Amino acid sequence: MATVRDTTYALLRDLGLTTMFGNPGSTEEPFLQDFPADFRYVHALHEASAVGMADGYAQVTGRPAHVNLHTAPGTGNGMGNLVTAWHNKTPLIVTAGQQNREMLLIEPRLASRRAAELTQPYVKWSHEPTRAQDIPAAFMRAYATAVQPPAGPVFLSLPMDDWDQPADPPPQVRTVATRIAADPDRLHAFAAALAASRAPALVLGAAVDRSGAWPEAVALAERLAAPVWSAPAPERAVFPENHPHFRGVLPYAIGPLAEALRGHDTVLVVGAPVFRYYPYVPGDYLPADARLLHVTDDPDESARAPVGESLLGDAGLTMAALVELLPQADRPAPPARPDQSPPEPTDPPSADALFAALARHWPADGVLVQESPSNLAALRRRLRVDRPRSYFTMASGGLGFGLPAAVGIALAERDTGRGRPVVAVIGDGSLHYSVQALWTAAQLRLPLAVVVPVNRQYAILKAFAELKHTPGVPALDLPGLDVTAIARGYGCAATVLESPDALGPALASALAADRPTVLPVPIDTDVPRIL
């Protein structure tokens, strides 16, 4: 007779979930025993790294990923990156072991108290099956829930004594829709408002990239002859950044954002929340007399927006429909952004100089993973992303995602056969949140290049302290960290680059290597302005 474990692995196989990310614990061993030969276990040294790797892998493959965590303590270790997966809208199936059912009443060691509540509110659904026989069907429901819009993580708590129980008949493998078409009447009303607009503007969010809708975004911008901004703090690139209509990333504070949109009477926001604000800088949400139209596949985003009229729909489907409904605008196209002037040479170099060098040597089909908050503005100024699914960072604002995500992304590039080169830019502060991910990259022999701007401080926090007038905050400097020694200890190649001029050959060698390479680059300690 088939066991619950047999039936569950058969279902995972049918769903294509044969890669599992995790860090094994005692409550997971009954599930992992006799691990099937056609499955792969991606071993992370910490649960936060496991979740980040799974997130990056799912985003690049376009399919859900399975991450298996330890009971309550291990799930807690992974929570920071689970919060990021929620905000990234990444479909993850997160499972964790639970103590034996026979002992749960007395709360033994490693029991997870109220396990289904532990990951809330940062999962779409969480569940601990009432019966062992319900586990396979719970996986099927978890898969269907994770992929439907808005996509996101789900969580299952699975008692360790359930796996050898006799199984019920296996659940039916089902498919579900993953895109929402817009209400026709409301769509026509949006089109009429845009057609009548004197000076429309487009603001695009990560859902444009998730839905593969760059061509639709370009067609809509050109049909409207409208400038295009990225929504604040974007986790994905949303539009070809060398296109003459592209204006850059909107500031993420209320007053400055409205000021950036001054002169526009209609603002169409597609695939982003309205808006992701931080820090608090008061002001009007929009310029005077401006109207906001919001397209999203997330009812929560629609409900919490402080201004505007909303339409529920997939970003790509809705923009394609709007292009069909709209006449070609007779206004001139917006002027192109001026080119950046070369950075001033300094010793040590500025972040601008480092990223100008990175842009000069950027591989044509490269994928950028970014987690260097204080240097983000300089990176986005100097390196323009011109291809879909080529820029990834955290939507949550929490650190520790970038490095493991880059590992998952590089693995997905190998598994899909696309083989695009992956370059991570990770600040020397951010690096140490999930530094264990380097070991997994080395074990997988991934040709991942990790560029580390080294300023030996939490410069982003110093910038916030200046903005908020909070002097004397402790623990904002990072002396005594040897990035090269740490990287080599995890099995990576590592070379300190004393000048941006050394970046080109070092990057080429790293991307041709058979293991990850960490490239620390000392930069100046100037504290950038937040806004």
N, C-alpha and C positions, 0 to 999 in steps of 0.2 A: 504494500500500500504506500502511495506517495505521502511524504511528510510535508508539513508546512514549508520547510526549507526547500525541498525539491520543487514544489509548486511556485514558490517565490522566485527562485533562480530561473525557472523556465519562463516566467512572466517577464523578468528583467531582460532576459535574452530576447524575447519577442519584441520588447519595447526599444531594443538597441542600447540598453543601459549596461554594457559589459565593461565599462571603465568606472572604477570606484576610487574616490579620493578619501583618504582618512589617515588616522593614527590609531592603531588597534588598542583596545582596552579589554579587560577581563569580561565585561558584560557583553562584548561583541564577539568574543571567540566562538560561542556556539553557532553563530551565523556564518562566521568566516572559516570554520573548519573545512578541511578538504576543499579548499578554494578551487573552483572549476578552472580547468586549463584554458578555456576560451575567454575567461575574464582576466582583467588586468587591475591590480591594486596599485594605485599611485600613493606611495608612502610619504607623508609629510611628518616632520618632527614635532609639529604643534598643530592643534586643531584650527587655530586662526589661519594658518597657512593652507590647511586642507580646504577650508571654505573658500579662501581667495583663489586658489588654483582651480577649483571647480567652477567658480564664477567666471574666470577668464576663459576657461575651456568651453563653457556653455555659450558665452557670448560669441565666440568665433565659430563654433560648429553650428550655431543656430538651433541647438537641441538641448533638452534638459540634461543636467548632470546630476550624478548621485554622489553625495558625500556622507560618509558613515563616521559618526562621532561617538565618543565615550558618553556614558550616562551623565548626570547633572554637571559634575566638574568639567568634563570635556566639552559638553555643550556650552557651558559658560565661557570656556576658553575661546570658542568659536564665535561668540555672540557679536563681537565688534564687526567682523566681516559678514556676519549674517545681516546686521543692520545695513551694511553697504549693499549686499545683494538685494535687499528689499527696495532700497532707493534706486538701485541700478535696474530694477525690474527684470532680474535674471531668473529664469526658471530652474530652480534647484529642488531636488528631493533630498532632504536632510533626514537621516535616520540616526537614532541613538539607542544603545542598549538600555535595558531596565533590569533591576533585580528580579529574582524568581518571584512569581506570583504568590507562591505559598508563604513568602516572608514579608510581603509588602505591608501587611497590616501592622507589623511591629517596627517598620522603618529601619531595616538593617543598613549596614555600611554599604555605600554606593547606591542606595535607593534614591530615585528621583522623585521628590515630593511634588505632587501636582504637575507631573511631567508635561502634560499637554499645555499647561499655562506658561512654562518656563520661557519659551521663545516668543510669546506674544508681547507686543503687538506686531512683531516684525516677520510674521509669516501669514500667508493667505489662509492657511488651514493647518491645524495641529490636532493630533489624535493619538490616543493609546488604545488599541483595539480591545474590545471587551472579551473576545475569545481569541485563542491562538488561530483558529481557522479563518478569522477575518483579516489576517495580515495580507494575503495576496490581493484581495479586493481593495484593501486600504491603499496598497501601492498603486493600483489602477486608478483609484479616485485621486490620489496624490498627483499622479502624472497629469491627469486631465485638468486638475485645478491649477497646477504650476504653469501650464502652457497657455491657458486661456487669458485673454486680455482683461486687465493688465497682468502680464506675466509676473511671476515672483516665486519666492521660496515657500516650501511647505515642510512640515515636520511630523515625523512618526516616532513615537517611543515604543520600543519593542522588547517585551520581557524575554530574558535569556533562556527560559525553559520552554518557550513556545515552539522552537524550531523542530523538535523531534516529534511533535504531536501529529496525529493523522490529519491529512488535509481534506477539506471539502473539494468538490469539483472545481477546477480552476476558473477564475473569472474570465469573461469575454474580453479580449483585447479590442479596445474601442478607439476610434479617432474622434477628435473634437475640432470645432472651428477655432482658428486663432486670429481672425481679423473681423472687424466690425465695419459694415458699410453705413454711411451717414443717412439720416432721415431725409428723404427727398425734399420735403417742403422747407425744412430749415436750411438745407444745402442751397436751395434756390434763393432764400432770403440772404444768406451770406454772400452769394455771388452778386446779387443786386446791390448790396451795400458796397462791395469792393468795386463794382463797375461804376458806381456813382461817386467814388472817393476822389478827392482832389489830389491827395498825396499819401497813398498807402505805404505801409512798411510791413515787411515780413520778419517775424521772430520765430526761429526754428529750434526745436529741442531734440533730445536723443532719440525719440521715437521715430524720427525721420530716418536715422541710420538703422535702427533696429528693423524697420519695415522695408529696408532696401530702396528708399524713395528719393535718392539724390536726383535722378533724372526728372522726376515729377516736381521736385523743389526748384530745379533750374528752369523748367518749362513754366512754372507758375510765376517765378520772379520775372522772367522775361516777358511773359504775357502782361503782367501788371506794370512793367518798367519800374519795379520797386526795389529799393535797397533791402539787403538781407542782413540781419544780425543773428548771431547765436544767442540763445537764452543764457542768463547768468549761470556761471559755474557748471558748464556742460561736461557730462561724463563721456560723451562721444562727439566727434566732429560731424557736422550736419549739412555741410554745403561745401563745394570746392572753393577753397580759401584764396585761390588766385583768380577767381571769377571777378570781373569788374563790378558786379553788384554787391559783393560781400564787404561788410563794414567792420567785422570783428565781433567780439564778445561784449554783450551789454554789462555795465557795472552791476554789482549785486547788492546795491542798497537802494532804498525806495526813492529818495529825492534825486540822486544822480542818475538812476535809470530813467525816470521821467524826463529829466533834462536831456538825456541822449536822444530821446524820441521826439523832442520838440520840433514842431513844424509839420508833423504828420497828423492827419485827421482820422485815419483808420489804421489800427494795428492788428494784423492777423497773426496770432500765435498758434503754431502747429507743433504738437508733440512735446510740449514742455509744461511744467506747472507755471502758474501766474502768481508770483515769480519765486525763485529761490533767493530769499533775501538774507544777508548777513554781512556786515554788522548793521545795527539799527541807525539809520540816518533818516530822520523824518522828512516828509514832503508829500506832495500829491502822488498818487499811484500812476497817473497818466498826465500828459500835458493837458492844459485847459481845452475843452471842446473835442478831445480825441475820443474815439470809440474803439473798444477792444472786442475782437471776435476770437474765440478760443476753440480750437479743435483738439480733442484728446480722446484716447480710448480708456481713460481712467475716470470713473464717476467721482471718486474722491477728489481728484484734482479739480474737476469741474465745480464741485460743491464748495470747496474751500477758497476758490479764487475770490479776492476782495472786490474785483471789478470785472465787467465784461459779460458777454453773452456766449453761451457754450453750445457746442455741437459734439455729440459722441460719435467717433469714427476713427478708423485706422488712418494714420497720417498719409500713407501713400495712396490709398483708395480715394480719400477725400480730396487731396491735391489734384489727382488726375481728373476727378469729376469737376472740380472748379475750373481747371484749364479748358475743359470742354464747354463749360457754360459761359466763360468770360470772353468778351471781345478783346482784340489786341488794343492795348492802351495807346493813345496818340501823343503821350508826353515823352520827352526825351529820356533816354536811359540815365540813371544816376551816374555821376562822375566816379571814376575809379579811385581807390585809395592811393595816396602817394606812397612811393617806395620808401623804405626805411633808410636813413643815412647810416653809413658804416659806424660801428661802435668805436669809441675812443680807446686807444691802447692804454692799458694800465698794468701794474705788476703788484699783486696777482691780478689776473684778468677779471673783468666783470662777467656776470651771468650773461649779459647780452653778447659779449665777445665769444663766450663758450658756445652759445646756441647759434650764433652766426656761423661759426665753424661747423657745427653739427648740420646746419642747413646746407652748407656747401658740399658736404660729403654724404648727404642723406641718400640711401638707396631708393631707386625710383618706386619700388613697391613695398617700402618699409612700413612696419607697424610700430607706432609709438605708444608706450605705456608710461604714464607720468604720475609721479607723486613727489613733487618738490614744491610745496606751496609757496614759499617765499620767492621762488624763481619762475613761477608759472607765467606771470605777465611777460617776462622777457622771452621765455620759451615760445609762447603763442605769437609774440611779435615777430620773431626771427624765423620760426619753422612753420610754414603754412602747409596744412594737410589738404591734399588734393584728390584723395581716393577714399571711397567708402570703407567702413569697417577697418580703419587704420589708426584710430586714436581711442585710447581707453584710459579712464581714471575713475575715481570713486565719486559717486553722487552724494554720498552721505556726509562728506567732510571729515570722516574719521581716517586716521592713518593706519598703516599695516596691510593695506589692500594691494598696493602697486606691485611689489616684488613677487608675491605668490601669484597674483593675476598674470604677470608676465610669464611665469613658468607655465601656467595653464594655457596661455595663449600660444606660446611657442610649441607646446605639445600638440595643441589643436592644429596649428599650421603644418606640423609634420603628419598628423593623422589624416587630415583632409587632403593631403597631397599638394596643397597650394605652395607650401614651403616658403612663404614670405619671410624676409628677415625681420626679427623682432629686436627692438632697442628699448630698454627701460631707462628712464631718467628718474633716479630716486635720490632725494636729498640725504645727506649724511645723518640727519635726525630720523627721517622716515625709515631709512634702511634697517634700523635696529628693532623696529616693531615686529617684523616677521622675517628676520634675517635668516632663520632656519631654512627658508625656502631655497636658499642657494644650494644646500645639500641635495635636495630633490632634483634640482636642475642638473647638478653634476652627476648624480646617479643615472639620470635619463640621457645624459650626454647631449644636452640641448645647446645649440650654438647661440646662446642668448648673450647679448651685449648689455651690460649694466653700467651706465654712465652716472657717476656719483659726484655732483657738485659739492665740494667740501668747504663749508664756511664755519664749521665748529660751533654752531649755535642753532637755537630755534629762532631763526630770523623772523619767521612769520609771527611768532608770539611777541617779539620785540616790536614789530610793526603794529600789532593790535594794541600793545601797551601804550605806544605813542598816540594812536588814534583815540583811545579811551582815557588818556591822561591817568594811567595807573603805574607810576614809577615804582621801582624797588621790588618788582616781582622776582622771586628767587628761581634758580635752576633753569636759566635760559641759555647757558653756555655748555658746550660739550667738549671739554678738554680730554686728552688721553685716549682717544679712540683711534685704533690702527686698522683702518678699513682693509688694507692689503693683507695684513696678517689674518684677519678674520675670514676674508674670502678664501685665502689659500687653505685655511683650516677646514673649510667645508668642501674642498676639492676643486675650487675654481682657479683659473688663471687670473692674475691680477697685476696691473702695472699702473703706477702713479704717472699721470701726464702733467708735466710742469708747465705746459703751454698749450693753448688751443691748436697751435700748428701741428702738434703731435697727434691730434685726434683722428685725422683722415686715415693714415696707415694703421693706427691701432684699431679703429673701428672695422676696417676691411679685414684685418687678421682675426678679430673676434668673431665676425660673422661667417668666416670660413673655418672656424675651429670645430673640434668635436667635443667641446665642453663649454660651459659658460665662462665669460670673461668679465671681470669687474674692473672698471676704469675710473679710479678717483681722480678728480681734477680740482686742485685748490682754486678758489675764487675769492674775490674781495668780500669783506664783511659789512659792506654798506647795507643798511636796512631799507628795503623798498617801502614805498607808501602803499597802504591798503587800497586807497581809492585815488 
